[in-house]
């Protein structure tokens, strides 16, 4: 019988066999069971992701999307974009609402991504687990219930003034106590028995469309039936002795790689992690890459800007534009959004990084009839400006904040990582990557370090530089002296995101941690 190494408080889970990390222990445990019975990393994350769709309803669910980064032990990597497309018959004008039926402009591709990834698993990795078996834990959790997590309670309280206007919401989701989701359990059972396409073309699809239509959504049965996950090549960038991989447009993976490409020329390894100069260089590199985000859009509808944005000469020029003693003034369009990171490495060294999301916390606030499925509001990420590459169009995918990552070393998986946090995703990732690669910190130590968040947040409309207060007076003063408008947020703040990391050594030994800001952790076999 397999034994488990559970991440201790403040430390790392360790294993030489297999590892999983998620933001909720129920999800980590569901995935660890699959790894323990010989399942691969894809199968483990389908099980864990389904459990998380139940246990973290404020951040992800069946009514949302997923972006996957997948690599075998030899570094052969693929990206799977489980991103729903825009409704064919909708014609939004003016500002797209961020909540309610008119924000439900895109379909949901999470369930289809399970189908696509399991097919890949069977063909390429010899996977044998059925979708029905992998959903068993999620169904049980939804039926029997689970204690409301601190994260769910926080975001329930945060939206307390809004949720009364969300039809069906108050009867389904709780602030405290035991959360049960019997309607969602029935939907999961339907998928388990009839297959993933039941969500898009079967009896469950009919109930979903009926519920959405009644609420006033423009999505139709034809829109659901047209939803497909796409397998594409990842973007790549050399950094120190690793190769960083990220998903291509319409995701902001190119932004994360762009920031790291700027940092290559700034000798950040010569600074100390607690030095204000270290934070300053990271923030200024973020600004340089964020200036280019307006050009990121669905490459089926707009030019693909990835090659141009990752051009080595361009990245050097951006690095040269950074002053070590002066901050670039910063007004910038902020993009909301939340998501959940799951990561796994199996006994054969195959690695998967997965982000799944309903966009804002609690998505659109719209529940699809009696299905228990809370729909995403990802359509609010579109622009209605006809000059924008990200302007709404039927069948188009919006600009996407999700960007899970992998790093290869000597051609093999070395780091598996990602984070929750919309605009904060690239910012948190580059901080963590610098701590890991430039300064040699282990996953738990890197995740515990103070974070920054440039720009507006849910609760602060200023374009200031938010820093967790445990960064200390020296860092705050040093940043202010360089011209940053600094404000503090609490240490280990939910606004700092929830990240996870698995690090694989040259000998195959793994160490892993999920964020102390989350409700989960890593489990090793």
C-alpha positions in Angstrom: 0.0 0.0 0.0 1.3 3.4 -1.0 2.2 5.9 1.8 1.8 9.6 1.4 4.0 12.6 2.3 1.6 15.5 3.1 3.0 19.1 2.9 3.8 20.2 6.5 3.0 23.8 7.6 5.7 26.0 6.2 7.5 23.2 4.4 7.5 21.0 1.3 6.1 17.6 0.6 8.8 15.3 -0.8 8.7 12.2 -3.0 10.8 10.2 -5.4 7.7 8.6 -6.9 4.8 11.1 -7.7 3.5 14.5 -6.5 0.3 16.6 -6.7 -0.4 20.1 -5.4 -3.8 21.9 -5.4 -5.4 24.7 -3.4 -7.8 22.4 -1.5 -6.9 19.3 0.4 -9.9 17.4 -0.9 -8.7 18.0 -4.4 -5.1 17.0 -3.6 -6.4 13.8 -1.9 -8.6 12.9 -4.9 -5.6 13.3 -7.3 -3.2 11.4 -5.0 -5.5 8.4 -5.0 -5.2 8.2 -8.7 -1.4 8.5 -8.6 -1.3 5.8 -5.9 -3.2 3.3 -8.0 -0.9 3.8 -11.0 -2.7 6.6 -12.8 -0.8 9.2 -14.7 -0.5 13.0 -14.1 -3.3 13.9 -16.5 -5.7 11.4 -14.9 -4.8 12.7 -11.4 -5.6 16.3 -12.4 -8.9 15.4 -14.0 -9.9 13.8 -10.7 -8.4 16.6 -8.6 -9.9 19.3 -10.9 -13.4 17.8 -10.7 -13.1 17.7 -6.9 -11.9 21.3 -6.9 -14.8 22.4 -9.1 -17.0 21.3 -6.2 -14.9 22.4 -3.2 -13.8 25.8 -4.7 -17.0 27.0 -6.3 -16.0 30.7 -6.0 -12.9 30.2 -8.3 -13.7 27.3 -10.7 -16.4 25.0 -11.9 -18.1 23.1 -14.7 -19.3 26.4 -16.1 -15.7 27.6 -16.7 -12.6 26.9 -18.7 -9.2 25.3 -18.4 -5.7 25.7 -19.8 -3.3 22.8 -19.5 0.5 22.5 -20.0 1.5 18.9 -20.5 5.0 17.3 -20.8 6.3 13.8 -20.9 9.5 12.8 -19.1 11.6 13.7 -22.2 10.3 17.3 -22.4 7.9 16.7 -25.3 5.3 19.4 -24.3 1.9 20.4 -25.5 -0.6 23.1 -24.5 -4.4 22.4 -24.4 -6.6 25.5 -24.6 -10.0 24.5 -23.1 -11.4 28.0 -23.8 -15.0 28.5 -24.7 -15.9 30.6 -27.7 -18.3 33.6 -28.0 -22.0 33.1 -28.6 -22.8 33.2 -32.3 -25.9 35.4 -32.0 -24.8 38.0 -29.4 -24.0 41.5 -30.5 -22.9 43.4 -27.3 -22.8 47.2 -27.5 -21.3 49.6 -25.1 -19.7 48.2 -22.0 -20.1 44.5 -21.5 -21.6 43.8 -18.0 -19.2 42.0 -15.6 -22.1 40.1 -13.9 -25.5 38.7 -14.9 -26.8 37.0 -18.0 -25.2 39.4 -20.5 -21.8 38.5 -19.1 -22.4 34.9 -20.0 -21.2 35.4 -23.6 -18.8 32.4 -23.9 -19.3 28.7 -23.6 -17.5 26.6 -21.0 -14.7 24.2 -22.1 -13.5 22.6 -18.8 -15.5 19.4 -19.3 -14.5 19.1 -22.9 -10.9 19.5 -21.9 -11.2 16.5 -19.6 -12.4 14.5 -22.7 -9.5 15.8 -24.9 -6.8 15.2 -22.3 -8.0 11.7 -21.4 -8.0 10.8 -25.1 -4.4 12.2 -25.3 -3.5 10.2 -22.1 -4.8 7.0 -23.6 -3.0 7.3 -26.9 0.3 8.9 -25.8 0.7 7.8 -22.2 -1.2 4.5 -22.0 -3.8 5.9 -19.7 -6.5 3.5 -18.5 -8.7 5.5 -16.2 -12.3 6.3 -17.3 -13.8 9.7 -16.9 -16.6 8.1 -14.8 -14.1 6.6 -12.3 -12.2 9.9 -12.1 -15.3 11.8 -11.2 -16.2 9.6 -8.2 -14.7 11.7 -5.5 -16.2 14.9 -6.9 -19.6 13.4 -6.9 -19.3 12.1 -3.4 -18.0 15.5 -2.1 -20.9 17.3 -3.8 -23.5 14.9 -2.3 -22.2 14.5 1.2 -20.8 18.1 1.6 -17.6 19.6 2.8 -16.7 22.4 5.3 -16.8 25.9 3.7 -13.2 26.9 3.2 -11.7 30.2 4.5 -11.3 31.2 0.9 -14.9 30.6 0.0 -16.0 32.5 3.1 -13.7 35.4 2.3 -15.1 35.8 -1.3 -18.7 35.3 -0.1 -18.2 38.2 2.4 -16.4 40.2 -0.2 -19.5 40.1 -2.5 -22.1 40.3 0.2 -23.6 43.5 -1.2 -24.0 41.9 -4.7 -25.1 38.3 -4.3 -28.7 39.2 -3.6 -29.1 40.2 -7.2 -27.8 36.8 -8.5 -30.7 34.5 -9.2 -30.5 31.1 -7.5 -27.1 31.9 -5.9 -28.2 32.3 -2.3 -29.9 29.0 -2.2 -26.9 27.1 -3.5 -23.8 28.7 -1.9 -23.1 29.2 1.8 -20.8 31.4 3.8 -20.1 28.9 6.5 -20.9 25.4 7.7 -21.2 22.4 5.4 -21.6 23.1 1.7 -23.6 20.6 -0.2 -24.3 20.7 -4.0 -26.8 17.9 -4.9 -27.8 19.4 -8.2 -24.1 19.6 -9.2 -23.6 16.0 -8.1 -26.4 15.0 -10.5 -24.7 16.9 -13.3 -21.4 15.3 -12.6 -23.1 11.9 -12.5 -24.7 12.5 -15.9 -21.2 13.3 -17.3 -19.8 10.2 -15.6 -22.4 7.9 -17.1 -22.9 9.5 -20.5 -19.5 11.0 -21.2 -18.2 14.6 -21.5 -20.1 15.5 -24.6 -23.4 15.1 -22.6 -22.5 18.6 -21.3 -22.5 19.9 -24.9 -24.9 17.8 -27.0 -26.9 15.5 -24.6 -29.6 15.7 -22.1 -27.5 17.7 -19.7 -26.8 20.2 -22.5 -30.5 20.7 -23.0 -31.0 21.5 -19.3 -28.0 23.9 -19.2 -29.3 25.8 -22.3 -32.8 25.9 -20.9 -31.5 27.3 -17.6 -29.2 29.9 -19.3 -31.9 31.0 -21.7 -34.4 31.5 -18.9 -31.9 33.6 -17.1 -31.4 35.8 -20.3 -28.1 34.5 -21.6 -27.5 34.6 -25.4 -25.8 31.2 -25.4 -27.6 28.5 -27.5 -27.5 24.8 -28.0 -25.5 25.3 -31.1 -22.9 27.3 -29.2 -22.5 24.6 -26.7 -22.2 21.9 -29.4 -19.4 23.9 -31.1 -17.2 24.0 -28.1 -13.8 22.2 -28.6 -10.5 22.2 -26.8 -7.5 23.0 -29.0 -4.1 21.4 -28.8 -1.3 23.8 -29.7 2.5 24.3 -29.3 3.6 26.1 -26.1 5.7 29.3 -26.2 9.3 29.0 -25.1 12.0 31.3 -23.6 15.5 30.5 -22.4 16.3 31.8 -18.9 19.5 31.0 -17.1 19.8 27.2 -17.3 16.2 26.4 -18.0 13.6 26.7 -20.8 10.4 28.3 -19.7 7.2 27.2 -21.4 3.9 29.0 -21.4 0.6 28.8 -23.3 0.2 31.0 -26.5 -2.4 33.7 -27.3 -5.1 34.4 -26.5 -3.6 33.7 -23.1 -1.2 36.1 -21.4 1.5 33.4 -21.3 3.5 35.6 -23.7 3.4 38.3 -21.0 5.0 36.1 -18.3 7.7 35.0 -20.7 8.2 38.7 -21.8 8.8 39.8 -18.3 11.3 37.0 -17.8 13.0 37.9 -21.1 13.4 41.5 -19.8 14.8 40.2 -16.5 17.5 38.3 -18.4 19.4 41.6 -19.0 18.9 43.0 -15.5 21.2 40.8 -13.3 18.5 40.3 -10.8 20.6 37.4 -9.3 23.0 40.0 -8.0 20.2 41.5 -5.8 18.9 40.0 -2.6 15.3 38.8 -2.4 14.5 41.3 0.5 16.2 44.2 -1.3 14.0 47.0 -2.6 16.0 46.9 -5.8 14.9 43.3 -6.4 11.3 44.3 -6.2 11.9 47.4 -8.2 13.5 45.5 -11.1 10.7 43.0 -11.2 8.0 45.6 -11.1 9.6 47.6 -13.9 10.0 44.5 -16.0 6.3 43.8 -15.4 5.4 47.3 -16.7 7.5 46.9 -19.9 5.7 43.6 -20.7 2.2 44.9 -19.7 2.5 47.8 -22.2 2.2 45.1 -24.9 -0.8 43.2 -23.6 -3.4 45.2 -25.6 -2.2 43.3 -28.7 -3.0 39.9 -27.3 -6.1 38.3 -28.8 -7.4 35.1 -30.4 -4.9 34.4 -33.3 -7.8 33.0 -35.4 -9.2 36.6 -35.5 -6.2 38.8 -35.0 -2.4 38.8 -35.7 -0.4 36.5 -33.4 2.0 38.9 -31.7 3.9 36.2 -29.7 7.0 36.1 -31.9 7.3 39.9 -32.0 6.8 40.3 -28.3 9.4 37.7 -27.5 12.0 38.9 -29.9 15.3 38.9 -28.1 16.4 42.4 -29.4 13.1 43.9 -28.4 13.3 42.4 -24.9 16.9 43.8 -24.5 15.6 47.3 -25.5 12.9 47.1 -22.9 15.5 46.1 -20.3 17.6 49.1 -21.3 14.6 51.4 -20.8 14.5 50.5 -17.1 16.2 52.8 -14.6 17.4 51.2 -11.5 16.6 54.3 -9.4 13.4 55.5 -10.9 9.9 54.0 -11.5 8.0 54.4 -14.7 4.7 56.2 -14.1 1.9 53.7 -14.3 -1.7 54.1 -15.3 -2.8 50.8 -16.9 -6.1 49.0 -17.6 -6.7 46.4 -14.9 -8.1 43.0 -15.6 -10.0 41.1 -12.9 -10.2 37.4 -12.6 -9.6 34.4 -10.4 -8.5 30.9 -11.1 -7.1 27.8 -9.5 -3.7 26.0 -10.0 -3.3 22.3 -10.0 0.0 20.5 -10.7 1.1 16.9 -10.8 4.1 14.7 -11.7 3.6 11.0 -12.0 5.8 8.0 -11.5 7.2 8.2 -15.0 8.3 11.8 -14.7 5.4 13.2 -16.8 4.3 16.7 -15.7 1.1 18.6 -15.9 0.2 22.2 -14.9 -3.5 23.1 -15.0 -5.4 26.3 -14.4 -9.2 26.2 -14.3 -11.4 29.2 -13.8 -14.8 30.9 -14.0 -13.1 34.3 -14.4 -14.2 36.6 -11.6 -14.8 35.1 -8.2 -18.2 33.5 -8.4 -18.2 34.0 -12.2 -21.2 35.6 -13.7 -23.4 34.9 -10.7 -25.8 33.0 -13.0 -26.7 29.4 -12.2 -27.8 27.3 -15.2 -31.3 26.3 -14.1 -31.4 23.2 -12.0 -28.0 21.9 -12.9 -26.1 23.5 -10.0 -23.6 24.9 -12.6 -22.4 28.4 -12.0 -21.5 30.0 -15.3 -18.4 32.0 -16.0 -18.3 35.7 -17.1 -15.3 35.4 -19.3 -17.2 37.3 -22.0 -16.6 40.4 -19.9 -12.9 40.2 -21.0 -13.9 41.2 -24.5 -13.7 44.7 -25.8 -16.4 46.4 -27.7 -14.0 48.8 -29.4 -13.9 47.8 -33.1 -10.2 48.9 -33.2 -9.2 46.5 -30.5 -7.7 43.1 -31.5 -9.8 41.7 -28.6 -13.1 43.1 -29.9 -16.0 40.8 -29.5 -16.9 38.6 -32.5 -19.1 35.4 -32.8 -17.0 32.3 -32.2 -14.0 34.2 -30.9 -12.1 33.5 -27.7 -11.4 36.4 -25.4 -8.0 37.6 -24.1 -7.2 35.1 -21.4 -5.4 35.6 -18.1 -4.7 31.9 -17.4 -1.1 30.9 -18.0 0.1 27.8 -16.2 3.8 27.1 -16.6 6.5 24.4 -17.0 10.3 24.8 -17.0 12.6 22.2 -18.6 16.1 21.7 -17.5 18.5 19.5 -19.6 15.4 18.8 -21.7 13.3 17.3 -18.9 10.6 18.7 -16.6 12.1 20.7 -13.7 9.4 23.1 -12.5 5.7 22.8 -12.6 3.9 26.0 -11.5 1.1 28.5 -11.8 -1.0 30.8 -9.8 -4.5 32.3 -9.3 -4.8 36.1 -9.7 -5.7 37.6 -13.1 -3.3 40.6 -13.6 -1.4 39.3 -10.6 -0.6 36.0 -12.3 2.4 37.2 -14.3 3.5 39.3 -11.4 3.4 36.4 -8.9 5.0 34.0 -11.4 8.0 36.2 -12.1 8.6 36.8 -8.4 8.5 33.0 -7.7 10.6 32.2 -10.8 13.2 34.7 -9.7 13.3 33.4 -6.2 13.6 29.8 -7.5 16.0 30.3 -10.4 18.0 33.4 -9.4 18.2 32.9 -5.7 17.8 29.2 -5.2 14.9 29.1 -2.8 12.8 26.0 -2.4 9.1 26.0 -3.3 7.7 26.6 0.2 10.2 29.3 1.0 9.5 31.1 -2.3 5.7 30.8 -1.8 6.0 32.4 1.7 7.8 35.5 0.5 6.0 38.9 0.4 4.2 39.6 -2.9 3.5 42.7 -4.9 0.6 43.6 -7.1 0.8 46.5 -9.5 -2.3 48.4 -10.4 -6.0 48.3 -9.3 -7.5 45.6 -7.2 -11.0 44.6 -6.3 -10.8 46.8 -3.2 -8.4 49.6 -4.3 -9.0 51.6 -7.4 -5.6 53.3 -7.3 -2.9 52.4 -9.8 -0.5 51.9 -6.9 2.0 49.2 -6.1 0.5 47.0 -3.5 3.0 45.2 -1.3 2.3 42.6 1.5 3.2 44.4 4.7 5.7 41.8 5.9 8.0 43.0 3.1 9.2 45.4 5.8 9.9 49.1 6.2 13.2 49.0 4.3 11.6 47.6 1.1 8.6 50.0 1.3 10.8 53.0 1.8 13.2 52.0 -0.9 10.4 51.6 -3.4 8.9 54.9 -2.5 12.3 56.6 -2.9 12.3 55.3 -6.5 9.0 56.9 -7.2 6.6 54.0 -6.7 3.2 54.9 -5.2 3.3 52.2 -2.5 0.4 50.9 -0.4 0.3 47.8 1.8 -2.0 44.8 1.9 -2.0 42.3 4.7 0.7 39.6 4.9 -0.5 36.4 3.1 -3.4 38.4 1.6 -5.9 36.6 -0.6 -5.2 39.4 -3.0 -1.7 38.0 -3.3 -3.0 35.0 -5.3 -2.7 31.3 -4.7 0.3 29.6 -6.3 1.7 26.1 -6.4 5.1 24.7 -7.4 6.6 21.2 -7.9 10.4 21.1 -8.4 12.0 18.0 -9.8 15.7 17.4 -9.2 18.1 15.8 -11.7 17.8 12.6 -9.7 14.0 12.6 -10.0 13.5 13.6 -6.3 10.5 16.1 -6.0 9.7 18.8 -3.5 6.4 20.7 -3.7 4.2 23.1 -1.9 0.9 25.0 -2.5 0.4 28.5 -1.3 0.0 29.3 2.4 -2.7 31.7 1.2 -4.8 28.7 0.0 -6.7 25.9 1.7 -4.7 23.0 0.3 -1.2 21.7 -0.2 1.0 19.1 -1.9 0.9 15.4 -1.4 3.8 13.1 -2.5 3.8 9.3 -2.8 
